[in-house]
């Protein structure tokens, strides 16, 4: 049986990391992640966002949106996994993409259809971790970045670099502040690439 997040855990995840239940999404400025992998849908969204965020072209818009999505998706998922030993399923089917941007700032969150955490099973944490991160990176972000690259012309390497910077920042800044020795091997591997 999966235990839900505690009130303190949920406060961090829903606060600074902007995780939301699907019922709390911005209904006018969100869509299922799987739909954003469609080239026509992606092109329309990037063109709609370009003047809103003051971007000069679709490629810059794709880069800026990728930074925001990388922060939202990796922040909630990797923080829950590393800090609480609870997994979030950030799949294309479970994740909605918000793109709210008001007054010069991103206001978007990361809504999930199923927000129930998946605990790490005893003795098989490595396989559990690979499943959670594989779903996040290969299942959610890779198809989005491929589509962003095709419709905007931006290199997928830039989109992955944007993602890497967000992951590094999560472990360097947020996780390093936690007094949790169990995180040290995880953050050391991520920060050093070992």
FIKOLZA-1660 file (N, C-alpha, C; in steps of 0.1 Angstrom, whole numbers, plus 5000, padded with zeros to 4 digits):
% residues 194
   i   px   py   pz ch aa at
   1 5008 4988 5000  A  X  N
   1 5000 5000 5000  A  X CA
   1 5009 5012 5000  A  X  C
   2 5005 5022 4992  A  X  N
   2 5013 5034 4990  A  X CA
   2 5008 5044 5000  A  X  C
   3 5017 5050 5008  A  X  N
   3 5014 5061 5017  A  X CA
   3 5014 5074 5010  A  X  C
   4 5004 5083 5013  A  X  N
   4 5004 5096 5006  A  X CA
   4 5015 5105 5012  A  X  C
   5 5017 5116 5006  A  X  N
   5 5026 5125 5011  A  X CA
   5 5021 5131 5025  A  X  C
   6 5031 5133 5034  A  X  N
   6 5027 5140 5046  A  X CA
   6 5024 5154 5044  A  X  C
   7 5017 5161 5053  A  X  N
   7 5015 5176 5051  A  X CA
   7 5027 5184 5048  A  X  C
   8 5038 5181 5056  A  X  N
   8 5051 5188 5054  A  X CA
   8 5057 5185 5040  A  X  C
   9 5056 5173 5036  A  X  N
   9 5061 5169 5023  A  X CA
   9 5053 5176 5012  A  X  C
  10 5040 5176 5013  A  X  N
  10 5032 5182 5003  A  X CA
  10 5034 5197 5002  A  X  C
  11 5036 5203 5014  A  X  N
  11 5039 5218 5014  A  X CA
  11 5051 5221 5005  A  X  C
  12 5061 5214 5006  A  X  N
  12 5073 5217 4998  A  X CA
  12 5070 5213 4983  A  X  C
  13 5064 5202 4981  A  X  N
  13 5062 5198 4967  A  X CA
  13 5052 5207 4960  A  X  C
  14 5042 5211 4967  A  X  N
  14 5031 5220 4960  A  X CA
  14 5035 5234 4961  A  X  C
  15 5044 5238 4970  A  X  N
  15 5048 5252 4972  A  X CA
  15 5059 5255 4962  A  X  C
  16 5071 5255 4966  A  X  N
  16 5082 5260 4957  A  X CA
  16 5084 5251 4945  A  X  C
  17 5080 5238 4946  A  X  N
  17 5082 5229 4934  A  X CA
  17 5070 5228 4925  A  X  C
  18 5059 5234 4929  A  X  N
  18 5047 5237 4921  A  X CA
  18 5039 5225 4916  A  X  C
  19 5040 5214 4923  A  X  N
  19 5032 5202 4920  A  X CA
  19 5018 5204 4923  A  X  C
  20 5009 5199 4915  A  X  N
  20 4994 5201 4917  A  X CA
  20 4987 5188 4913  A  X  C
  21 4975 5187 4919  A  X  N
  21 4966 5176 4915  A  X CA
  21 4959 5182 4902  A  X  C
  22 4955 5173 4894  A  X  N
  22 4949 5177 4881  A  X CA
  22 4937 5186 4883  A  X  C
  23 4930 5185 4893  A  X  N
  23 4918 5193 4896  A  X CA
  23 4922 5208 4898  A  X  C
  24 4935 5210 4902  A  X  N
  24 4939 5223 4905  A  X CA
  24 4946 5230 4893  A  X  C
  25 4946 5224 4881  A  X  N
  25 4953 5229 4870  A  X CA
  25 4947 5242 4865  A  X  C
  26 4954 5250 4857  A  X  N
  26 4949 5261 4850  A  X CA
  26 4943 5256 4837  A  X  C
  27 4930 5255 4838  A  X  N
  27 4922 5248 4827  A  X CA
  27 4924 5255 4813  A  X  C
  28 4926 5268 4814  A  X  N
  28 4927 5276 4801  A  X CA
  28 4941 5275 4795  A  X  C
  29 4951 5272 4804  A  X  N
  29 4965 5272 4799  A  X CA
  29 4972 5259 4803  A  X  C
  30 4966 5248 4799  A  X  N
  30 4972 5235 4802  A  X CA
  30 4967 5225 4791  A  X  C
  31 4975 5215 4789  A  X  N
  31 4971 5204 4780  A  X CA
  31 4979 5192 4784  A  X  C
  32 4974 5180 4780  A  X  N
  32 4981 5168 4784  A  X CA
  32 4994 5167 4777  A  X  C
  33 5004 5162 4784  A  X  N
  33 5018 5162 4778  A  X CA
  33 5018 5154 4765  A  X  C
  34 5011 5144 4764  A  X  N
  34 5011 5136 4752  A  X CA
  34 5006 5144 4740  A  X  C
  35 4997 5153 4742  A  X  N
  35 4993 5162 4731  A  X CA
  35 5004 5172 4726  A  X  C
  36 5012 5176 4735  A  X  N
  36 5023 5185 4732  A  X CA
  36 5034 5179 4723  A  X  C
  37 5034 5165 4723  A  X  N
  37 5043 5158 4714  A  X CA
  37 5039 5158 4700  A  X  C
  38 5026 5163 4697  A  X  N
  38 5021 5164 4684  A  X CA
  38 5027 5177 4678  A  X  C
  39 5033 5176 4666  A  X  N
  39 5040 5188 4660  A  X CA
  39 5031 5200 4658  A  X  C
  40 5019 5197 4653  A  X  N
  40 5010 5208 4651  A  X CA
  40 5006 5215 4664  A  X  C
  41 5002 5207 4674  A  X  N
  41 4999 5213 4687  A  X CA
  41 5011 5221 4693  A  X  C
  42 5023 5215 4692  A  X  N
  42 5035 5221 4697  A  X CA
  42 5037 5235 4690  A  X  C
  43 5037 5234 4677  A  X  N
  43 5039 5247 4669  A  X CA
  43 5029 5258 4673  A  X  C
  44 5016 5254 4674  A  X  N
  44 5006 5264 4678  A  X CA
  44 5009 5270 4692  A  X  C
  45 5013 5261 4701  A  X  N
  45 5015 5266 4715  A  X CA
  45 5028 5275 4715  A  X  C
  46 5038 5271 4708  A  X  N
  46 5050 5279 4708  A  X CA
  46 5047 5293 4702  A  X  C
  47 5040 5293 4691  A  X  N
  47 5036 5305 4684  A  X CA
  47 5027 5314 4693  A  X  C
  48 5019 5308 4701  A  X  N
  48 5010 5315 4710  A  X CA
  48 5018 5321 4721  A  X  C
  49 5028 5314 4726  A  X  N
  49 5036 5319 4737  A  X CA
  49 5046 5329 4734  A  X  C
  50 5051 5329 4721  A  X  N
  50 5062 5338 4717  A  X CA
  50 5059 5352 4721  A  X  C
  51 5048 5358 4717  A  X  N
  51 5046 5372 4721  A  X CA
  51 5043 5374 4736  A  X  C
  52 5037 5364 4742  A  X  N
  52 5034 5365 4756  A  X CA
  52 5046 5366 4765  A  X  C
  53 5057 5358 4762  A  X  N
  53 5069 5359 4770  A  X CA
  53 5079 5368 4764  A  X  C
  54 5076 5375 4753  A  X  N
  54 5085 5385 4747  A  X CA
  54 5097 5379 4740  A  X  C
  55 5095 5367 4735  A  X  N
  55 5106 5360 4728  A  X CA
  55 5107 5365 4713  A  X  C
  56 5119 5365 4708  A  X  N
  56 5120 5370 4694  A  X CA
  56 5116 5359 4683  A  X  C
  57 5116 5346 4687  A  X  N
  57 5112 5336 4677  A  X CA
  57 5109 5323 4684  A  X  C
  58 5104 5314 4676  A  X  N
  58 5099 5301 4681  A  X CA
  58 5110 5293 4688  A  X  C
  59 5123 5293 4683  A  X  N
  59 5134 5286 4689  A  X CA
  59 5137 5291 4703  A  X  C
  60 5137 5304 4705  A  X  N
  60 5139 5309 4718  A  X CA
  60 5128 5305 4728  A  X  C
  61 5115 5306 4722  A  X  N
  61 5104 5302 4730  A  X CA
  61 5105 5288 4735  A  X  C
  62 5109 5279 4725  A  X  N
  62 5111 5265 4729  A  X CA
  62 5121 5263 4740  A  X  C
  63 5132 5270 4739  A  X  N
  63 5142 5270 4749  A  X CA
  63 5137 5274 4763  A  X  C
  64 5130 5285 4763  A  X  N
  64 5125 5291 4775  A  X CA
  64 5115 5282 4782  A  X  C
  65 5106 5276 4773  A  X  N
  65 5096 5267 4778  A  X CA
  65 5102 5254 4783  A  X  C
  66 5112 5250 4776  A  X  N
  66 5119 5237 4781  A  X CA
  66 5126 5239 4795  A  X  C
  67 5131 5251 4797  A  X  N
  67 5137 5254 4810  A  X CA
  67 5126 5253 4821  A  X  C
  68 5115 5259 4818  A  X  N
  68 5104 5259 4828  A  X CA
  68 5099 5245 4830  A  X  C
  69 5096 5237 4819  A  X  N
  69 5091 5224 4821  A  X CA
  69 5102 5215 4828  A  X  C
  70 5114 5217 4825  A  X  N
  70 5125 5209 4831  A  X CA
  70 5125 5212 4846  A  X  C
  71 5124 5224 4850  A  X  N
  71 5123 5228 4864  A  X CA
  71 5111 5221 4871  A  X  C
  72 5100 5222 4865  A  X  N
  72 5088 5217 4871  A  X CA
  72 5088 5202 4872  A  X  C
  73 5091 5195 4861  A  X  N
  73 5091 5180 4861  A  X CA
  73 5102 5174 4869  A  X  C
  74 5114 5179 4867  A  X  N
  74 5125 5172 4875  A  X CA
  74 5125 5176 4890  A  X  C
  75 5121 5189 4892  A  X  N
  75 5121 5193 4906  A  X CA
  75 5112 5185 4915  A  X  C
  76 5099 5183 4911  A  X  N
  76 5090 5176 4919  A  X CA
  76 5093 5161 4919  A  X  C
  77 5096 5155 4908  A  X  N
  77 5099 5141 4907  A  X CA
  77 5112 5137 4915  A  X  C
  78 5123 5144 4912  A  X  N
  78 5135 5140 4918  A  X CA
  78 5136 5143 4933  A  X  C
  79 5130 5154 4937  A  X  N
  79 5129 5158 4951  A  X CA
  79 5121 5148 4959  A  X  C
  80 5110 5144 4954  A  X  N
  80 5102 5134 4961  A  X CA
  80 5109 5121 4962  A  X  C
  81 5116 5117 4951  A  X  N
  81 5124 5104 4951  A  X CA
  81 5135 5105 4961  A  X  C
  82 5143 5116 4960  A  X  N
  82 5155 5116 4968  A  X CA
  82 5153 5120 4983  A  X  C
  83 5144 5129 4985  A  X  N
  83 5141 5134 4999  A  X CA
  83 5132 5125 5007  A  X  C
  84 5122 5120 5000  A  X  N
  84 5111 5113 5007  A  X CA
  84 5110 5098 5004  A  X  C
  85 5119 5093 4995  A  X  N
  85 5118 5079 4991  A  X CA
  85 5105 5075 4985  A  X  C
  86 5099 5085 4978  A  X  N
  86 5086 5083 4972  A  X CA
  86 5086 5087 4957  A  X  C
  87 5081 5079 4949  A  X  N
  87 5082 5082 4934  A  X CA
  87 5069 5088 4929  A  X  C
  88 5071 5097 4920  A  X  N
  88 5060 5103 4912  A  X CA
  88 5061 5098 4898  A  X  C
  89 5050 5095 4892  A  X  N
  89 5049 5090 4878  A  X CA
  89 5047 5102 4869  A  X  C
  90 5058 5107 4864  A  X  N
  90 5057 5118 4854  A  X CA
  90 5058 5112 4840  A  X  C
  91 5047 5105 4836  A  X  N
  91 5047 5100 4822  A  X CA
  91 5039 5109 4814  A  X  C
  92 5039 5107 4801  A  X  N
  92 5032 5116 4791  A  X CA
  92 5017 5114 4793  A  X  C
  93 5013 5103 4798  A  X  N
  93 4998 5100 4800  A  X CA
  93 4994 5106 4814  A  X  C
  94 5002 5107 4823  A  X  N
  94 4998 5112 4837  A  X CA
  94 5001 5127 4839  A  X  C
  95 5009 5133 4831  A  X  N
  95 5013 5147 4833  A  X CA
  95 5006 5157 4824  A  X  C
  96 5002 5168 4830  A  X  N
  96 4997 5179 4822  A  X CA
  96 5007 5190 4821  A  X  C
  97 5008 5197 4810  A  X  N
  97 5017 5208 4808  A  X CA
  97 5010 5221 4810  A  X  C
  98 5014 5229 4820  A  X  N
  98 5008 5242 4821  A  X CA
  98 5018 5252 4815  A  X  C
  99 5013 5263 4809  A  X  N
  99 5022 5273 4803  A  X CA
  99 5018 5287 4807  A  X  C
 100 5012 5289 4819  A  X  N
 100 5009 5302 4823  A  X CA
 100 5021 5311 4825  A  X  C
 101 5020 5323 4820  A  X  N
 101 5030 5333 4821  A  X CA
 101 5024 5347 4822  A  X  C
 102 5025 5353 4834  A  X  N
 102 5018 5365 4837  A  X CA
 102 5027 5376 4843  A  X  C
 103 5026 5388 4838  A  X  N
 103 5034 5399 4844  A  X CA
 103 5049 5396 4842  A  X  C
 104 5053 5390 4832  A  X  N
 104 5068 5387 4830  A  X CA
 104 5073 5375 4837  A  X  C
 105 5065 5367 4844  A  X  N
 105 5069 5356 4851  A  X CA
 105 5061 5343 4848  A  X  C
 106 5068 5332 4848  A  X  N
 106 5061 5319 4847  A  X CA
 106 5052 5317 4859  A  X  C
 107 5040 5313 4857  A  X  N
 107 5030 5310 4868  A  X CA
 107 5026 5296 4868  A  X  C
 108 5032 5288 4859  A  X  N
 108 5027 5275 4856  A  X CA
 108 5031 5265 4867  A  X  C
 109 5024 5254 4868  A  X  N
 109 5026 5243 4878  A  X CA
 109 5028 5230 4870  A  X  C
 110 5029 5219 4877  A  X  N
 110 5030 5206 4871  A  X CA
 110 5019 5197 4876  A  X  C
 111 5007 5197 4870  A  X  N
 111 4996 5189 4874  A  X CA
 111 4998 5174 4870  A  X  C
 112 4994 5165 4879  A  X  N
 112 4994 5151 4876  A  X CA
 112 4980 5145 4878  A  X  C
 113 4976 5136 4869  A  X  N
 113 4963 5130 4870  A  X CA
 113 4963 5121 4883  A  X  C
 114 4974 5113 4885  A  X  N
 114 4975 5104 4896  A  X CA
 114 4987 5109 4904  A  X  C
 115 4984 5114 4916  A  X  N
 115 4995 5120 4924  A  X CA
 115 4999 5111 4935  A  X  C
 116 4994 5099 4936  A  X  N
 116 4997 5090 4946  A  X CA
 116 5011 5085 4945  A  X  C
 117 5020 5087 4955  A  X  N
 117 5034 5083 4954  A  X CA
 117 5036 5068 4954  A  X  C
 118 5046 5064 4947  A  X  N
 118 5050 5050 4946  A  X CA
 118 5063 5049 4955  A  X  C
 119 5061 5041 4967  A  X  N
 119 5073 5040 4976  A  X CA
 119 5083 5031 4970  A  X  C
 120 5095 5033 4974  A  X  N
 120 5106 5024 4970  A  X CA
 120 5105 5010 4977  A  X  C
 121 5104 5000 4970  A  X  N
 121 5103 4986 4976  A  X CA
 121 5116 4983 4983  A  X  C
 122 5115 4975 4994  A  X  N
 122 5127 4971 5001  A  X CA
 122 5136 4962 4992  A  X  C
 123 5149 4965 4992  A  X  N
 123 5158 4957 4985  A  X CA
 123 5159 4959 4970  A  X  C
 124 5151 4967 4964  A  X  N
 124 5151 4969 4949  A  X CA
 124 5150 4984 4946  A  X  C
 125 5156 4992 4954  A  X  N
 125 5155 5007 4952  A  X CA
 125 5162 5011 4939  A  X  C
 126 5172 5005 4935  A  X  N
 126 5179 5009 4922  A  X CA
 126 5170 5007 4910  A  X  C
 127 5163 4995 4910  A  X  N
 127 5153 4993 4899  A  X CA
 127 5142 5003 4899  A  X  C
 128 5137 5005 4911  A  X  N
 128 5126 5015 4913  A  X CA
 128 5130 5029 4908  A  X  C
 129 5143 5033 4912  A  X  N
 129 5148 5046 4908  A  X CA
 129 5149 5047 4893  A  X  C
 130 5154 5036 4887  A  X  N
 130 5156 5036 4873  A  X CA
 130 5142 5037 4866  A  X  C
 131 5132 5031 4871  A  X  N
 131 5119 5032 4865  A  X CA
 131 5113 5046 4866  A  X  C
 132 5115 5052 4878  A  X  N
 132 5110 5066 4880  A  X CA
 132 5117 5076 4871  A  X  C
 133 5130 5075 4871  A  X  N
 133 5138 5084 4862  A  X CA
 133 5136 5081 4848  A  X  C
 134 5135 5069 4844  A  X  N
 134 5133 5065 4830  A  X CA
 134 5120 5070 4825  A  X  C
 135 5110 5069 4833  A  X  N
 135 5096 5075 4829  A  X CA
 135 5097 5090 4827  A  X  C
 136 5104 5096 4836  A  X  N
 136 5106 5111 4836  A  X CA
 136 5114 5115 4823  A  X  C
 137 5126 5110 4822  A  X  N
 137 5134 5115 4811  A  X CA
 137 5131 5109 4797  A  X  C
 138 5130 5095 4797  A  X  N
 138 5128 5089 4784  A  X CA
 138 5113 5089 4780  A  X  C
 139 5104 5088 4789  A  X  N
 139 5090 5088 4786  A  X CA
 139 5083 5101 4785  A  X  C
 140 5087 5111 4793  A  X  N
 140 5081 5124 4792  A  X CA
 140 5089 5135 4785  A  X  C
 141 5101 5137 4789  A  X  N
 141 5109 5148 4784  A  X CA
 141 5115 5145 4770  A  X  C
 142 5120 5133 4767  A  X  N
 142 5126 5131 4754  A  X CA
 142 5116 5133 4743  A  X  C
 143 5104 5128 4743  A  X  N
 143 5095 5131 4732  A  X CA
 143 5092 5146 4731  A  X  C
 144 5091 5152 4742  A  X  N
 144 5088 5167 4741  A  X CA
 144 5100 5174 4735  A  X  C
 145 5112 5171 4739  A  X  N
 145 5123 5178 4734  A  X CA
 145 5125 5175 4719  A  X  C
 146 5122 5163 4715  A  X  N
 146 5123 5159 4701  A  X CA
 146 5113 5168 4693  A  X  C
 147 5101 5169 4698  A  X  N
 147 5091 5177 4691  A  X CA
 147 5095 5192 4691  A  X  C
 148 5099 5197 4702  A  X  N
 148 5104 5211 4703  A  X CA
 148 5115 5214 4692  A  X  C
 149 5124 5204 4691  A  X  N
 149 5135 5206 4682  A  X CA
 149 5130 5206 4667  A  X  C
 150 5121 5197 4664  A  X  N
 150 5116 5196 4650  A  X CA
 150 5108 5208 4646  A  X  C
 151 5100 5213 4655  A  X  N
 151 5091 5224 4651  A  X CA
 151 5098 5238 4653  A  X  C
 152 5108 5239 4661  A  X  N
 152 5114 5252 4663  A  X CA
 152 5128 5254 4656  A  X  C
 153 5135 5242 4653  A  X  N
 153 5148 5243 4648  A  X CA
 153 5159 5243 4658  A  X  C
 154 5155 5244 4671  A  X  N
 154 5165 5245 4682  A  X CA
 154 5171 5231 4683  A  X  C
 155 5184 5230 4686  A  X  N
 155 5191 5218 4688  A  X CA
 155 5186 5211 4701  A  X  C
 156 5184 5198 4700  A  X  N
 156 5179 5190 4711  A  X CA
 156 5190 5190 4722  A  X  C
 157 5203 5192 4718  A  X  N
 157 5214 5193 4728  A  X CA
 157 5211 5205 4737  A  X  C
 158 5207 5216 4732  A  X  N
 158 5204 5228 4740  A  X CA
 158 5193 5225 4750  A  X  C
 159 5182 5218 4746  A  X  N
 159 5171 5215 4754  A  X CA
 159 5176 5205 4766  A  X  C
 160 5184 5196 4762  A  X  N
 160 5189 5187 4773  A  X CA
 160 5199 5194 4782  A  X  C
 161 5207 5203 4777  A  X  N
 161 5215 5211 4785  A  X CA
 161 5207 5220 4795  A  X  C
 162 5196 5225 4790  A  X  N
 162 5187 5233 4799  A  X CA
 162 5182 5224 4810  A  X  C
 163 5179 5211 4807  A  X  N
 163 5174 5201 4817  A  X CA
 163 5185 5198 4827  A  X  C
 164 5197 5196 4822  A  X  N
 164 5208 5193 4831  A  X CA
 164 5211 5204 4841  A  X  C
 165 5210 5216 4836  A  X  N
 165 5212 5227 4845  A  X CA
 165 5201 5227 4856  A  X  C
 166 5189 5224 4853  A  X  N
 166 5178 5224 4863  A  X CA
 166 5181 5213 4873  A  X  C
 167 5185 5201 4868  A  X  N
 167 5188 5190 4877  A  X CA
 167 5199 5193 4886  A  X  C
 168 5210 5198 4881  A  X  N
 168 5222 5202 4889  A  X CA
 168 5218 5212 4900  A  X  C
 169 5210 5222 4896  A  X  N
 169 5205 5232 4905  A  X CA
 169 5197 5226 4917  A  X  C
 170 5189 5216 4913  A  X  N
 170 5180 5210 4923  A  X CA
 170 5189 5203 4934  A  X  C
 171 5199 5196 4929  A  X  N
 171 5207 5188 4939  A  X CA
 171 5218 5197 4945  A  X  C
 172 5223 5207 4938  A  X  N
 172 5233 5216 4944  A  X CA
 172 5227 5226 4954  A  X  C
 173 5215 5231 4951  A  X  N
 173 5210 5241 4960  A  X CA
 173 5200 5236 4969  A  X  C
 174 5189 5229 4965  A  X  N
 174 5178 5225 4974  A  X CA
 174 5182 5213 4982  A  X  C
 175 5188 5203 4976  A  X  N
 175 5191 5191 4983  A  X CA
 175 5203 5193 4993  A  X  C
 176 5212 5201 4989  A  X  N
 176 5224 5203 4997  A  X CA
 176 5220 5209 5010  A  X  C
 177 5209 5217 5011  A  X  N
 177 5205 5223 5023  A  X CA
 177 5199 5213 5033  A  X  C
 178 5195 5202 5028  A  X  N
 178 5189 5192 5036  A  X CA
 178 5199 5185 5045  A  X  C
 179 5196 5183 5057  A  X  N
 179 5205 5175 5066  A  X CA
 179 5201 5160 5065  A  X  C
 180 5204 5154 5054  A  X  N
 180 5200 5141 5051  A  X CA
 180 5212 5133 5045  A  X  C
 181 5219 5125 5053  A  X  N
 181 5231 5118 5048  A  X CA
 181 5228 5108 5037  A  X  C
 182 5216 5103 5036  A  X  N
 182 5213 5093 5026  A  X CA
 182 5213 5100 5012  A  X  C
 183 5212 5113 5011  A  X  N
 183 5212 5120 4998  A  X CA
 183 5226 5122 4993  A  X  C
 184 5236 5121 5001  A  X  N
 184 5249 5124 4997  A  X CA
 184 5254 5116 4985  A  X  C
 185 5252 5102 4986  A  X  N
 185 5257 5094 4975  A  X CA
 185 5249 5097 4962  A  X  C
 186 5236 5100 4963  A  X  N
 186 5228 5103 4951  A  X CA
 186 5233 5116 4945  A  X  C
 187 5234 5127 4953  A  X  N
 187 5238 5140 4948  A  X CA
 187 5252 5140 4943  A  X  C
 188 5261 5132 4950  A  X  N
 188 5275 5131 4945  A  X CA
 188 5275 5125 4931  A  X  C
 189 5267 5114 4929  A  X  N
 189 5267 5108 4916  A  X CA
 189 5262 5117 4905  A  X  C
 190 5252 5124 4908  A  X  N
 190 5246 5133 4898  A  X CA
 190 5255 5145 4895  A  X  C
 191 5261 5151 4906  A  X  N
 191 5270 5162 4904  A  X CA
 191 5283 5159 4897  A  X  C
 192 5288 5147 4900  A  X  N
 192 5301 5143 4894  A  X CA
 192 5300 5135 4882  A  X  C
 193 5288 5130 4879  A  X  N
 193 5286 5121 4867  A  X CA
 193 5291 5107 4870  A  X  C
 194 5294 5103 4882  A  X  N
 194 5298 5090 4885  A  X CA
 194 5287 5081 4889  A  X  C
% end
